[in-house]
Amino acid sequence: MKPAELVVNEAMNFSLPLVLSDQIGCANDLLRDGQNGFQFECSNVDDLKTKMQILLFDKNMRDSFGKESLKIIENYSYSSIINSLRTLYF
């Protein structure tokens, strides 16, 4: 796991919304665009600015996205992985 992906994981464990570049590898697994955060086009400062402003000024959305982040990351644990593997192989 790359350092950027660890930061995303930690942010989600603290119920924070995400704003991730389309170049972050874990975005496909952890980001639900419009549900727990936003994805922006890498190097597109205007896109990043717009998405950060939305979260900055909309507390309800920020809180909702944060709760969704925690819900998503709770499914990423050793026990959930083991249980998934058991259903596949046993």
PyMOL Python script that loads the backbone (N, CA, C, O; Angstrom):
from pymol import cmd

cmd.read_pdbstr("""\
ATOM      1  N   MET A   1       0.847  -1.173   0.000  1.00  0.00           N
ATOM      2  CA  MET A   1       0.000   0.000   0.000  1.00  0.00           C
ATOM      3  C   MET A   1       0.892   1.236   0.000  1.00  0.00           C
ATOM      4  O   MET A   1       1.872   1.295   0.743  1.00  0.00           O
ATOM      5  N   LYS A   2       0.563   2.211  -0.818  1.00  0.00           N
ATOM      6  CA  LYS A   2       1.334   3.448  -0.914  1.00  0.00           C
ATOM      7  C   LYS A   2       0.920   4.412   0.191  1.00  0.00           C
ATOM      8  O   LYS A   2      -0.198   4.320   0.699  1.00  0.00           O
ATOM      9  N   PRO A   3       1.813   5.346   0.577  1.00  0.00           N
ATOM     10  CA  PRO A   3       1.490   6.304   1.651  1.00  0.00           C
ATOM     11  C   PRO A   3       0.190   7.066   1.425  1.00  0.00           C
ATOM     12  O   PRO A   3      -0.567   7.289   2.370  1.00  0.00           O
ATOM     13  N   ALA A   4      -0.080   7.467   0.183  1.00  0.00           N
ATOM     14  CA  ALA A   4      -1.325   8.208  -0.090  1.00  0.00           C
ATOM     15  C   ALA A   4      -2.541   7.349   0.220  1.00  0.00           C
ATOM     16  O   ALA A   4      -3.549   7.853   0.714  1.00  0.00           O
ATOM     17  N   GLU A   5      -2.450   6.066  -0.066  1.00  0.00           N
ATOM     18  CA  GLU A   5      -3.580   5.178   0.199  1.00  0.00           C
ATOM     19  C   GLU A   5      -3.777   4.975   1.695  1.00  0.00           C
ATOM     20  O   GLU A   5      -4.909   4.824   2.154  1.00  0.00           O
ATOM     21  N   LEU A   6      -2.693   4.969   2.459  1.00  0.00           N
ATOM     22  CA  LEU A   6      -2.817   4.856   3.915  1.00  0.00           C
ATOM     23  C   LEU A   6      -3.508   6.082   4.492  1.00  0.00           C
ATOM     24  O   LEU A   6      -4.310   5.966   5.419  1.00  0.00           O
ATOM     25  N   VAL A   7      -3.208   7.241   3.957  1.00  0.00           N
ATOM     26  CA  VAL A   7      -3.839   8.473   4.425  1.00  0.00           C
ATOM     27  C   VAL A   7      -5.343   8.430   4.165  1.00  0.00           C
ATOM     28  O   VAL A   7      -6.132   8.857   5.008  1.00  0.00           O
ATOM     29  N   VAL A   8      -5.733   7.927   3.024  1.00  0.00           N
ATOM     30  CA  VAL A   8      -7.156   7.812   2.687  1.00  0.00           C
ATOM     31  C   VAL A   8      -7.847   6.890   3.681  1.00  0.00           C
ATOM     32  O   VAL A   8      -8.922   7.207   4.190  1.00  0.00           O
ATOM     33  N   ASN A   9      -7.233   5.761   3.953  1.00  0.00           N
ATOM     34  CA  ASN A   9      -7.780   4.802   4.909  1.00  0.00           C
ATOM     35  C   ASN A   9      -7.958   5.456   6.282  1.00  0.00           C
ATOM     36  O   ASN A   9      -9.007   5.304   6.909  1.00  0.00           O
ATOM     37  N   GLU A  10      -6.950   6.174   6.745  1.00  0.00           N
ATOM     38  CA  GLU A  10      -7.035   6.834   8.056  1.00  0.00           C
ATOM     39  C   GLU A  10      -8.123   7.901   8.066  1.00  0.00           C
ATOM     40  O   GLU A  10      -8.874   8.010   9.036  1.00  0.00           O
ATOM     41  N   ALA A  11      -8.214   8.685   7.005  1.00  0.00           N
ATOM     42  CA  ALA A  11      -9.250   9.726   6.932  1.00  0.00           C
ATOM     43  C   ALA A  11     -10.639   9.106   7.043  1.00  0.00           C
ATOM     44  O   ALA A  11     -11.512   9.636   7.731  1.00  0.00           O
ATOM     45  N   MET A  12     -10.832   7.999   6.372  1.00  0.00           N
ATOM     46  CA  MET A  12     -12.136   7.335   6.407  1.00  0.00           C
ATOM     47  C   MET A  12     -12.443   6.802   7.800  1.00  0.00           C
ATOM     48  O   MET A  12     -13.595   6.831   8.233  1.00  0.00           O
ATOM     49  N   ASN A  13     -11.429   6.316   8.504  1.00  0.00           N
ATOM     50  CA  ASN A  13     -11.632   5.835   9.874  1.00  0.00           C
ATOM     51  C   ASN A  13     -11.996   6.957  10.834  1.00  0.00           C
ATOM     52  O   ASN A  13     -12.533   6.700  11.912  1.00  0.00           O
ATOM     53  N   PHE A  14     -11.709   8.200  10.455  1.00  0.00           N
ATOM     54  CA  PHE A  14     -12.090   9.358  11.256  1.00  0.00           C
ATOM     55  C   PHE A  14     -13.346  10.036  10.717  1.00  0.00           C
ATOM     56  O   PHE A  14     -13.621  11.191  11.043  1.00  0.00           O
ATOM     57  N   SER A  15     -14.115   9.311   9.885  1.00  0.00           N
ATOM     58  CA  SER A  15     -15.391   9.809   9.344  1.00  0.00           C
ATOM     59  C   SER A  15     -15.231  11.104   8.554  1.00  0.00           C
ATOM     60  O   SER A  15     -16.018  12.039   8.707  1.00  0.00           O
ATOM     61  N   LEU A  16     -14.224  11.146   7.727  1.00  0.00           N
ATOM     62  CA  LEU A  16     -13.995  12.335   6.913  1.00  0.00           C
ATOM     63  C   LEU A  16     -14.392  12.086   5.459  1.00  0.00           C
ATOM     64  O   LEU A  16     -14.255  10.971   4.956  1.00  0.00           O
ATOM     65  N   PRO A  17     -14.882  13.125   4.790  1.00  0.00           N
ATOM     66  CA  PRO A  17     -15.155  13.007   3.359  1.00  0.00           C
ATOM     67  C   PRO A  17     -13.840  13.004   2.595  1.00  0.00           C
ATOM     68  O   PRO A  17     -12.818  13.462   3.105  1.00  0.00           O
ATOM     69  N   LEU A  18     -13.869  12.494   1.387  1.00  0.00           N
ATOM     70  CA  LEU A  18     -12.664  12.393   0.572  1.00  0.00           C
ATOM     71  C   LEU A  18     -12.721  13.340  -0.616  1.00  0.00           C
ATOM     72  O   LEU A  18     -13.787  13.599  -1.173  1.00  0.00           O
ATOM     73  N   VAL A  19     -11.563  13.849  -0.991  1.00  0.00           N
ATOM     74  CA  VAL A  19     -11.374  14.562  -2.248  1.00  0.00           C
ATOM     75  C   VAL A  19     -10.089  13.975  -2.825  1.00  0.00           C
ATOM     76  O   VAL A  19      -8.990  14.318  -2.390  1.00  0.00           O
ATOM     77  N   LEU A  20     -10.238  13.086  -3.808  1.00  0.00           N
ATOM     78  CA  LEU A  20      -9.110  12.323  -4.321  1.00  0.00           C
ATOM     79  C   LEU A  20      -8.881  12.566  -5.806  1.00  0.00           C
ATOM     80  O   LEU A  20      -9.822  12.699  -6.588  1.00  0.00           O
ATOM     81  N   SER A  21      -7.624  12.618  -6.166  1.00  0.00           N
ATOM     82  CA  SER A  21      -7.235  12.707  -7.565  1.00  0.00           C
ATOM     83  C   SER A  21      -7.589  11.412  -8.289  1.00  0.00           C
ATOM     84  O   SER A  21      -7.668  10.347  -7.678  1.00  0.00           O
ATOM     85  N   ASP A  22      -7.796  11.518  -9.571  1.00  0.00           N
ATOM     86  CA  ASP A  22      -8.049  10.328 -10.375  1.00  0.00           C
ATOM     87  C   ASP A  22      -6.791   9.473 -10.534  1.00  0.00           C
ATOM     88  O   ASP A  22      -6.831   8.424 -11.177  1.00  0.00           O
ATOM     89  N   GLN A  23      -5.675   9.917  -9.951  1.00  0.00           N
ATOM     90  CA  GLN A  23      -4.427   9.166 -10.007  1.00  0.00           C
ATOM     91  C   GLN A  23      -4.163   8.355  -8.737  1.00  0.00           C
ATOM     92  O   GLN A  23      -3.181   7.615  -8.679  1.00  0.00           O
ATOM     93  N   ILE A  24      -5.013   8.478  -7.728  1.00  0.00           N
ATOM     94  CA  ILE A  24      -4.852   7.727  -6.483  1.00  0.00           C
ATOM     95  C   ILE A  24      -5.410   6.320  -6.708  1.00  0.00           C
ATOM     96  O   ILE A  24      -6.584   6.151  -7.036  1.00  0.00           O
ATOM     97  N   GLY A  25      -4.559   5.323  -6.529  1.00  0.00           N
ATOM     98  CA  GLY A  25      -4.933   3.946  -6.836  1.00  0.00           C
ATOM     99  C   GLY A  25      -6.107   3.407  -6.052  1.00  0.00           C
ATOM    100  O   GLY A  25      -6.901   2.630  -6.584  1.00  0.00           O
ATOM    101  N   CYS A  26      -6.233   3.804  -4.795  1.00  0.00           N
ATOM    102  CA  CYS A  26      -7.299   3.251  -3.961  1.00  0.00           C
ATOM    103  C   CYS A  26      -8.657   3.900  -4.226  1.00  0.00           C
ATOM    104  O   CYS A  26      -9.665   3.462  -3.672  1.00  0.00           O
ATOM    105  N   ALA A  27      -8.697   4.926  -5.054  1.00  0.00           N
ATOM    106  CA  ALA A  27      -9.964   5.611  -5.316  1.00  0.00           C
ATOM    107  C   ALA A  27     -11.013   4.654  -5.864  1.00  0.00           C
ATOM    108  O   ALA A  27     -12.192   4.773  -5.529  1.00  0.00           O
ATOM    109  N   ASN A  28     -10.602   3.711  -6.698  1.00  0.00           N
ATOM    110  CA  ASN A  28     -11.567   2.765  -7.266  1.00  0.00           C
ATOM    111  C   ASN A  28     -12.208   1.892  -6.202  1.00  0.00           C
ATOM    112  O   ASN A  28     -13.359   1.482  -6.349  1.00  0.00           O
ATOM    113  N   ASP A  29     -11.484   1.601  -5.137  1.00  0.00           N
ATOM    114  CA  ASP A  29     -11.999   0.743  -4.071  1.00  0.00           C
ATOM    115  C   ASP A  29     -12.723   1.513  -2.971  1.00  0.00           C
ATOM    116  O   ASP A  29     -13.723   1.034  -2.436  1.00  0.00           O
ATOM    117  N   LEU A  30     -12.230   2.691  -2.632  1.00  0.00           N
ATOM    118  CA  LEU A  30     -12.718   3.366  -1.427  1.00  0.00           C
ATOM    119  C   LEU A  30     -13.595   4.589  -1.671  1.00  0.00           C
ATOM    120  O   LEU A  30     -14.364   4.978  -0.791  1.00  0.00           O
ATOM    121  N   LEU A  31     -13.495   5.192  -2.831  1.00  0.00           N
ATOM    122  CA  LEU A  31     -14.275   6.402  -3.106  1.00  0.00           C
ATOM    123  C   LEU A  31     -15.543   6.051  -3.870  1.00  0.00           C
ATOM    124  O   LEU A  31     -15.501   5.381  -4.902  1.00  0.00           O
ATOM    125  N   ARG A  32     -16.657   6.511  -3.350  1.00  0.00           N
ATOM    126  CA  ARG A  32     -17.940   6.451  -4.061  1.00  0.00           C
ATOM    127  C   ARG A  32     -18.268   7.901  -4.402  1.00  0.00           C
ATOM    128  O   ARG A  32     -18.859   8.624  -3.600  1.00  0.00           O
ATOM    129  N   ASP A  33     -17.875   8.310  -5.602  1.00  0.00           N
ATOM    130  CA  ASP A  33     -17.986   9.715  -6.005  1.00  0.00           C
ATOM    131  C   ASP A  33     -19.409  10.222  -5.806  1.00  0.00           C
ATOM    132  O   ASP A  33     -20.365   9.660  -6.340  1.00  0.00           O
ATOM    133  N   GLY A  34     -19.530  11.290  -5.032  1.00  0.00           N
ATOM    134  CA  GLY A  34     -20.833  11.859  -4.740  1.00  0.00           C
ATOM    135  C   GLY A  34     -21.520  11.235  -3.544  1.00  0.00           C
ATOM    136  O   GLY A  34     -22.611  11.669  -3.173  1.00  0.00           O
ATOM    137  N   GLN A  35     -20.907  10.217  -2.920  1.00  0.00           N
ATOM    138  CA  GLN A  35     -21.489   9.578  -1.740  1.00  0.00           C
ATOM    139  C   GLN A  35     -20.614   9.743  -0.502  1.00  0.00           C
ATOM    140  O   GLN A  35     -21.118  10.019   0.586  1.00  0.00           O
ATOM    141  N   ASN A  36     -19.300   9.572  -0.667  1.00  0.00           N
ATOM    142  CA  ASN A  36     -18.403   9.792   0.480  1.00  0.00           C
ATOM    143  C   ASN A  36     -17.281  10.760   0.107  1.00  0.00           C
ATOM    144  O   ASN A  36     -16.304  10.904   0.841  1.00  0.00           O
ATOM    145  N   GLY A  37     -17.429  11.406  -1.019  1.00  0.00           N
ATOM    146  CA  GLY A  37     -16.448  12.402  -1.432  1.00  0.00           C
ATOM    147  C   GLY A  37     -16.505  12.639  -2.921  1.00  0.00           C
ATOM    148  O   GLY A  37     -17.465  12.272  -3.599  1.00  0.00           O
ATOM    149  N   PHE A  38     -15.443  13.269  -3.416  1.00  0.00           N
ATOM    150  CA  PHE A  38     -15.372  13.605  -4.835  1.00  0.00           C
ATOM    151  C   PHE A  38     -14.019  13.208  -5.407  1.00  0.00           C
ATOM    152  O   PHE A  38     -13.006  13.185  -4.708  1.00  0.00           O
ATOM    153  N   GLN A  39     -14.032  12.901  -6.678  1.00  0.00           N
ATOM    154  CA  GLN A  39     -12.798  12.676  -7.406  1.00  0.00           C
ATOM    155  C   GLN A  39     -12.581  13.869  -8.326  1.00  0.00           C
ATOM    156  O   GLN A  39     -13.527  14.373  -8.931  1.00  0.00           O
ATOM    157  N   PHE A  40     -11.327  14.322  -8.430  1.00  0.00           N
ATOM    158  CA  PHE A  40     -11.010  15.418  -9.332  1.00  0.00           C
ATOM    159  C   PHE A  40      -9.932  14.963 -10.312  1.00  0.00           C
ATOM    160  O   PHE A  40      -9.163  14.040 -10.045  1.00  0.00           O
ATOM    161  N   GLU A  41      -9.908  15.630 -11.425  1.00  0.00           N
ATOM    162  CA  GLU A  41      -8.919  15.328 -12.458  1.00  0.00           C
ATOM    163  C   GLU A  41      -7.563  15.868 -12.023  1.00  0.00           C
ATOM    164  O   GLU A  41      -7.432  17.051 -11.708  1.00  0.00           O
ATOM    165  N   CYS A  42      -6.554  14.997 -12.005  1.00  0.00           N
ATOM    166  CA  CYS A  42      -5.204  15.377 -11.606  1.00  0.00           C
ATOM    167  C   CYS A  42      -4.720  16.577 -12.430  1.00  0.00           C
ATOM    168  O   CYS A  42      -4.898  16.610 -13.647  1.00  0.00           O
ATOM    169  N   SER A  43      -4.126  17.533 -11.779  1.00  0.00           N
ATOM    170  CA  SER A  43      -3.579  18.765 -12.384  1.00  0.00           C
ATOM    171  C   SER A  43      -4.661  19.771 -12.770  1.00  0.00           C
ATOM    172  O   SER A  43      -4.337  20.833 -13.302  1.00  0.00           O
ATOM    173  N   ASN A  44      -5.919  19.472 -12.522  1.00  0.00           N
ATOM    174  CA  ASN A  44      -6.990  20.412 -12.830  1.00  0.00           C
ATOM    175  C   ASN A  44      -7.344  21.154 -11.543  1.00  0.00           C
ATOM    176  O   ASN A  44      -8.194  20.716 -10.768  1.00  0.00           O
ATOM    177  N   VAL A  45      -6.680  22.278 -11.335  1.00  0.00           N
ATOM    178  CA  VAL A  45      -6.835  23.038 -10.102  1.00  0.00           C
ATOM    179  C   VAL A  45      -8.258  23.556  -9.942  1.00  0.00           C
ATOM    180  O   VAL A  45      -8.777  23.605  -8.827  1.00  0.00           O
ATOM    181  N   ASP A  46      -8.886  23.940 -11.032  1.00  0.00           N
ATOM    182  CA  ASP A  46     -10.266  24.436 -10.952  1.00  0.00           C
ATOM    183  C   ASP A  46     -11.221  23.339 -10.487  1.00  0.00           C
ATOM    184  O   ASP A  46     -12.124  23.598  -9.691  1.00  0.00           O
ATOM    185  N   ASP A  47     -11.025  22.124 -10.976  1.00  0.00           N
ATOM    186  CA  ASP A  47     -11.858  20.994 -10.558  1.00  0.00           C
ATOM    187  C   ASP A  47     -11.670  20.727  -9.067  1.00  0.00           C
ATOM    188  O   ASP A  47     -12.644  20.534  -8.340  1.00  0.00           O
ATOM    189  N   LEU A  48     -10.420  20.715  -8.615  1.00  0.00           N
ATOM    190  CA  LEU A  48     -10.131  20.525  -7.184  1.00  0.00           C
ATOM    191  C   LEU A  48     -10.765  21.629  -6.352  1.00  0.00           C
ATOM    192  O   LEU A  48     -11.400  21.351  -5.334  1.00  0.00           O
ATOM    193  N   LYS A  49     -10.602  22.863  -6.769  1.00  0.00           N
ATOM    194  CA  LYS A  49     -11.149  24.013  -6.048  1.00  0.00           C
ATOM    195  C   LYS A  49     -12.667  23.911  -5.916  1.00  0.00           C
ATOM    196  O   LYS A  49     -13.217  24.136  -4.838  1.00  0.00           O
ATOM    197  N   THR A  50     -13.336  23.575  -7.004  1.00  0.00           N
ATOM    198  CA  THR A  50     -14.795  23.465  -6.992  1.00  0.00           C
ATOM    199  C   THR A  50     -15.262  22.415  -5.992  1.00  0.00           C
ATOM    200  O   THR A  50     -16.188  22.651  -5.216  1.00  0.00           O
ATOM    201  N   LYS A  51     -14.615  21.260  -6.017  1.00  0.00           N
ATOM    202  CA  LYS A  51     -15.047  20.169  -5.142  1.00  0.00           C
ATOM    203  C   LYS A  51     -14.730  20.455  -3.679  1.00  0.00           C
ATOM    204  O   LYS A  51     -15.493  20.078  -2.789  1.00  0.00           O
ATOM    205  N   MET A  52     -13.614  21.116  -3.434  1.00  0.00           N
ATOM    206  CA  MET A  52     -13.292  21.492  -2.050  1.00  0.00           C
ATOM    207  C   MET A  52     -14.254  22.559  -1.533  1.00  0.00           C
ATOM    208  O   MET A  52     -14.648  22.525  -0.367  1.00  0.00           O
ATOM    209  N   GLN A  53     -14.628  23.494  -2.381  1.00  0.00           N
ATOM    210  CA  GLN A  53     -15.577  24.532  -1.973  1.00  0.00           C
ATOM    211  C   GLN A  53     -16.945  23.945  -1.641  1.00  0.00           C
ATOM    212  O   GLN A  53     -17.595  24.376  -0.689  1.00  0.00           O
ATOM    213  N   ILE A  54     -17.374  22.974  -2.415  1.00  0.00           N
ATOM    214  CA  ILE A  54     -18.663  22.333  -2.129  1.00  0.00           C
ATOM    215  C   ILE A  54     -18.654  21.766  -0.718  1.00  0.00           C
ATOM    216  O   ILE A  54     -19.583  22.000   0.055  1.00  0.00           O
ATOM    217  N   LEU A  55     -17.612  21.025  -0.381  1.00  0.00           N
ATOM    218  CA  LEU A  55     -17.532  20.414   0.955  1.00  0.00           C
ATOM    219  C   LEU A  55     -17.302  21.447   2.042  1.00  0.00           C
ATOM    220  O   LEU A  55     -17.812  21.303   3.153  1.00  0.00           O
ATOM    221  N   LEU A  56     -16.545  22.477   1.737  1.00  0.00           N
ATOM    222  CA  LEU A  56     -16.272  23.513   2.728  1.00  0.00           C
ATOM    223  C   LEU A  56     -17.544  24.238   3.150  1.00  0.00           C
ATOM    224  O   LEU A  56     -17.727  24.540   4.329  1.00  0.00           O
ATOM    225  N   PHE A  57     -18.412  24.514   2.201  1.00  0.00           N
ATOM    226  CA  PHE A  57     -19.590  25.328   2.487  1.00  0.00           C
ATOM    227  C   PHE A  57     -20.866  24.535   2.743  1.00  0.00           C
ATOM    228  O   PHE A  57     -21.883  25.127   3.106  1.00  0.00           O
ATOM    229  N   ASP A  58     -20.847  23.230   2.569  1.00  0.00           N
ATOM    230  CA  ASP A  58     -22.043  22.418   2.803  1.00  0.00           C
ATOM    231  C   ASP A  58     -21.780  21.417   3.934  1.00  0.00           C
ATOM    232  O   ASP A  58     -21.355  20.286   3.695  1.00  0.00           O
ATOM    233  N   LYS A  59     -22.041  21.857   5.165  1.00  0.00           N
ATOM    234  CA  LYS A  59     -21.766  21.030   6.339  1.00  0.00           C
ATOM    235  C   LYS A  59     -22.563  19.731   6.321  1.00  0.00           C
ATOM    236  O   LYS A  59     -22.037  18.685   6.703  1.00  0.00           O
ATOM    237  N   ASN A  60     -23.809  19.776   5.888  1.00  0.00           N
ATOM    238  CA  ASN A  60     -24.628  18.560   5.837  1.00  0.00           C
ATOM    239  C   ASN A  60     -24.026  17.524   4.893  1.00  0.00           C
ATOM    240  O   ASN A  60     -23.973  16.337   5.217  1.00  0.00           O
ATOM    241  N   MET A  61     -23.577  17.971   3.736  1.00  0.00           N
ATOM    242  CA  MET A  61     -22.960  17.052   2.787  1.00  0.00           C
ATOM    243  C   MET A  61     -21.653  16.508   3.365  1.00  0.00           C
ATOM    244  O   MET A  61     -21.376  15.312   3.274  1.00  0.00           O
ATOM    245  N   ARG A  62     -20.861  17.389   3.954  1.00  0.00           N
ATOM    246  CA  ARG A  62     -19.593  16.977   4.559  1.00  0.00           C
ATOM    247  C   ARG A  62     -19.822  15.906   5.616  1.00  0.00           C
ATOM    248  O   ARG A  62     -19.119  14.895   5.641  1.00  0.00           O
ATOM    249  N   ASP A  63     -20.792  16.120   6.481  1.00  0.00           N
ATOM    250  CA  ASP A  63     -21.106  15.146   7.533  1.00  0.00           C
ATOM    251  C   ASP A  63     -21.625  13.840   6.949  1.00  0.00           C
ATOM    252  O   ASP A  63     -21.233  12.758   7.386  1.00  0.00           O
ATOM    253  N   SER A  64     -22.504  13.943   5.965  1.00  0.00           N
ATOM    254  CA  SER A  64     -23.063  12.754   5.323  1.00  0.00           C
ATOM    255  C   SER A  64     -21.969  11.944   4.633  1.00  0.00           C
ATOM    256  O   SER A  64     -21.918  10.722   4.770  1.00  0.00           O
ATOM    257  N   PHE A  65     -21.105  12.616   3.901  1.00  0.00           N
ATOM    258  CA  PHE A  65     -19.997  11.939   3.231  1.00  0.00           C
ATOM    259  C   PHE A  65     -19.067  11.279   4.251  1.00  0.00           C
ATOM    260  O   PHE A  65     -18.591  10.166   4.030  1.00  0.00           O
ATOM    261  N   GLY A  66     -18.810  11.961   5.361  1.00  0.00           N
ATOM    262  CA  GLY A  66     -17.948  11.395   6.400  1.00  0.00           C
ATOM    263  C   GLY A  66     -18.526  10.124   6.991  1.00  0.00           C
ATOM    264  O   GLY A  66     -17.809   9.146   7.197  1.00  0.00           O
ATOM    265  N   LYS A  67     -19.819  10.138   7.264  1.00  0.00           N
ATOM    266  CA  LYS A  67     -20.476   8.935   7.792  1.00  0.00           C
ATOM    267  C   LYS A  67     -20.393   7.790   6.794  1.00  0.00           C
ATOM    268  O   LYS A  67     -20.181   6.639   7.175  1.00  0.00           O
ATOM    269  N   GLU A  68     -20.560   8.106   5.527  1.00  0.00           N
ATOM    270  CA  GLU A  68     -20.484   7.078   4.485  1.00  0.00           C
ATOM    271  C   GLU A  68     -19.059   6.530   4.369  1.00  0.00           C
ATOM    272  O   GLU A  68     -18.871   5.335   4.139  1.00  0.00           O
ATOM    273  N   SER A  69     -18.068   7.390   4.526  1.00  0.00           N
ATOM    274  CA  SER A  69     -16.674   6.923   4.506  1.00  0.00           C
ATOM    275  C   SER A  69     -16.434   5.892   5.592  1.00  0.00           C
ATOM    276  O   SER A  69     -15.824   4.852   5.345  1.00  0.00           O
ATOM    277  N   LEU A  70     -16.915   6.182   6.800  1.00  0.00           N
ATOM    278  CA  LEU A  70     -16.730   5.242   7.905  1.00  0.00           C
ATOM    279  C   LEU A  70     -17.437   3.924   7.623  1.00  0.00           C
ATOM    280  O   LEU A  70     -16.901   2.849   7.894  1.00  0.00           O
ATOM    281  N   LYS A  71     -18.646   4.018   7.075  1.00  0.00           N
ATOM    282  CA  LYS A  71     -19.397   2.802   6.745  1.00  0.00           C
ATOM    283  C   LYS A  71     -18.638   1.933   5.730  1.00  0.00           C
ATOM    284  O   LYS A  71     -18.583   0.710   5.861  1.00  0.00           O
ATOM    285  N   ILE A  72     -18.070   2.574   4.741  1.00  0.00           N
ATOM    286  CA  ILE A  72     -17.340   1.846   3.701  1.00  0.00           C
ATOM    287  C   ILE A  72     -16.084   1.197   4.279  1.00  0.00           C
ATOM    288  O   ILE A  72     -15.823   0.022   4.021  1.00  0.00           O
ATOM    289  N   ILE A  73     -15.311   1.944   5.052  1.00  0.00           N
ATOM    290  CA  ILE A  73     -14.031   1.433   5.537  1.00  0.00           C
ATOM    291  C   ILE A  73     -14.219   0.351   6.599  1.00  0.00           C
ATOM    292  O   ILE A  73     -13.321  -0.463   6.813  1.00  0.00           O
ATOM    293  N   GLU A  74     -15.352   0.334   7.254  1.00  0.00           N
ATOM    294  CA  GLU A  74     -15.608  -0.722   8.239  1.00  0.00           C
ATOM    295  C   GLU A  74     -15.667  -2.096   7.588  1.00  0.00           C
ATOM    296  O   GLU A  74     -15.495  -3.112   8.263  1.00  0.00           O
ATOM    297  N   ASN A  75     -15.910  -2.135   6.285  1.00  0.00           N
ATOM    298  CA  ASN A  75     -15.936  -3.404   5.556  1.00  0.00           C
ATOM    299  C   ASN A  75     -14.538  -3.867   5.150  1.00  0.00           C
ATOM    300  O   ASN A  75     -14.382  -4.955   4.595  1.00  0.00           O
ATOM    301  N   TYR A  76     -13.530  -3.056   5.420  1.00  0.00           N
ATOM    302  CA  TYR A  76     -12.148  -3.393   5.084  1.00  0.00           C
ATOM    303  C   TYR A  76     -11.400  -3.722   6.369  1.00  0.00           C
ATOM    304  O   TYR A  76     -10.732  -2.865   6.948  1.00  0.00           O
ATOM    305  N   SER A  77     -11.517  -4.957   6.800  1.00  0.00           N
ATOM    306  CA  SER A  77     -10.817  -5.427   7.996  1.00  0.00           C
ATOM    307  C   SER A  77     -10.387  -6.860   7.750  1.00  0.00           C
ATOM    308  O   SER A  77     -10.868  -7.522   6.831  1.00  0.00           O
ATOM    309  N   TYR A  78      -9.473  -7.327   8.587  1.00  0.00           N
ATOM    310  CA  TYR A  78      -9.028  -8.715   8.436  1.00  0.00           C
ATOM    311  C   TYR A  78     -10.191  -9.692   8.597  1.00  0.00           C
ATOM    312  O   TYR A  78     -10.296 -10.673   7.861  1.00  0.00           O
ATOM    313  N   SER A  79     -11.055  -9.417   9.559  1.00  0.00           N
ATOM    314  CA  SER A  79     -12.163 -10.353   9.790  1.00  0.00           C
ATOM    315  C   SER A  79     -13.132 -10.375   8.611  1.00  0.00           C
ATOM    316  O   SER A  79     -13.631 -11.442   8.252  1.00  0.00           O
ATOM    317  N   SER A  80     -13.411  -9.225   8.003  1.00  0.00           N
ATOM    318  CA  SER A  80     -14.315  -9.226   6.850  1.00  0.00           C
ATOM    319  C   SER A  80     -13.675  -9.913   5.648  1.00  0.00           C
ATOM    320  O   SER A  80     -14.365 -10.577   4.874  1.00  0.00           O
ATOM    321  N   ILE A  81     -12.367  -9.760   5.487  1.00  0.00           N
ATOM    322  CA  ILE A  81     -11.666 -10.446   4.395  1.00  0.00           C
ATOM    323  C   ILE A  81     -11.701 -11.954   4.614  1.00  0.00           C
ATOM    324  O   ILE A  81     -11.980 -12.716   3.688  1.00  0.00           O
ATOM    325  N   ILE A  82     -11.419 -12.375   5.828  1.00  0.00           N
ATOM    326  CA  ILE A  82     -11.451 -13.816   6.158  1.00  0.00           C
ATOM    327  C   ILE A  82     -12.850 -14.388   5.935  1.00  0.00           C
ATOM    328  O   ILE A  82     -12.997 -15.473   5.373  1.00  0.00           O
ATOM    329  N   ASN A  83     -13.869 -13.664   6.374  1.00  0.00           N
ATOM    330  CA  ASN A  83     -15.241 -14.139   6.173  1.00  0.00           C
ATOM    331  C   ASN A  83     -15.580 -14.236   4.687  1.00  0.00           C
ATOM    332  O   ASN A  83     -16.251 -15.178   4.266  1.00  0.00           O
ATOM    333  N   SER A  84     -15.127 -13.281   3.898  1.00  0.00           N
ATOM    334  CA  SER A  84     -15.381 -13.332   2.453  1.00  0.00           C
ATOM    335  C   SER A  84     -14.686 -14.527   1.818  1.00  0.00           C
ATOM    336  O   SER A  84     -15.259 -15.219   0.977  1.00  0.00           O
ATOM    337  N   LEU A  85     -13.455 -14.758   2.228  1.00  0.00           N
ATOM    338  CA  LEU A  85     -12.716 -15.905   1.690  1.00  0.00           C
ATOM    339  C   LEU A  85     -13.375 -17.223   2.081  1.00  0.00           C
ATOM    340  O   LEU A  85     -13.418 -18.163   1.288  1.00  0.00           O
ATOM    341  N   ARG A  86     -13.884 -17.285   3.301  1.00  0.00           N
ATOM    342  CA  ARG A  86     -14.566 -18.517   3.744  1.00  0.00           C
ATOM    343  C   ARG A  86     -15.793 -18.804   2.898  1.00  0.00           C
ATOM    344  O   ARG A  86     -16.062 -19.959   2.566  1.00  0.00           O
ATOM    345  N   THR A  87     -16.538 -17.766   2.545  1.00  0.00           N
ATOM    346  CA  THR A  87     -17.732 -17.998   1.736  1.00  0.00           C
ATOM    347  C   THR A  87     -17.356 -18.437   0.320  1.00  0.00           C
ATOM    348  O   THR A  87     -18.132 -19.128  -0.340  1.00  0.00           O
ATOM    349  N   LEU A  88     -16.196 -18.049  -0.140  1.00  0.00           N
ATOM    350  CA  LEU A  88     -15.766 -18.443  -1.472  1.00  0.00           C
ATOM    351  C   LEU A  88     -15.229 -19.864  -1.527  1.00  0.00           C
ATOM    352  O   LEU A  88     -15.412 -20.567  -2.521  1.00  0.00           O
ATOM    353  N   TYR A  89     -14.570 -20.281  -0.460  1.00  0.00           N
ATOM    354  CA  TYR A  89     -13.842 -21.556  -0.508  1.00  0.00           C
ATOM    355  C   TYR A  89     -14.407 -22.649   0.379  1.00  0.00           C
ATOM    356  O   TYR A  89     -13.954 -23.790   0.291  1.00  0.00           O
ATOM    357  N   PHE A  90     -15.366 -22.352   1.219  1.00  0.00           N
ATOM    358  CA  PHE A  90     -15.887 -23.400   2.126  1.00  0.00           C
ATOM    359  C   PHE A  90     -17.375 -23.557   1.994  1.00  0.00           C
ATOM    360  O   PHE A  90     -17.972 -24.388   2.678  1.00  0.00           O
TER     361      PHE A  90
END
""", "prot")
cmd.dss("prot")
cmd.show_as("cartoon", "prot")
cmd.util.cbc("prot")
cmd.orient("prot")
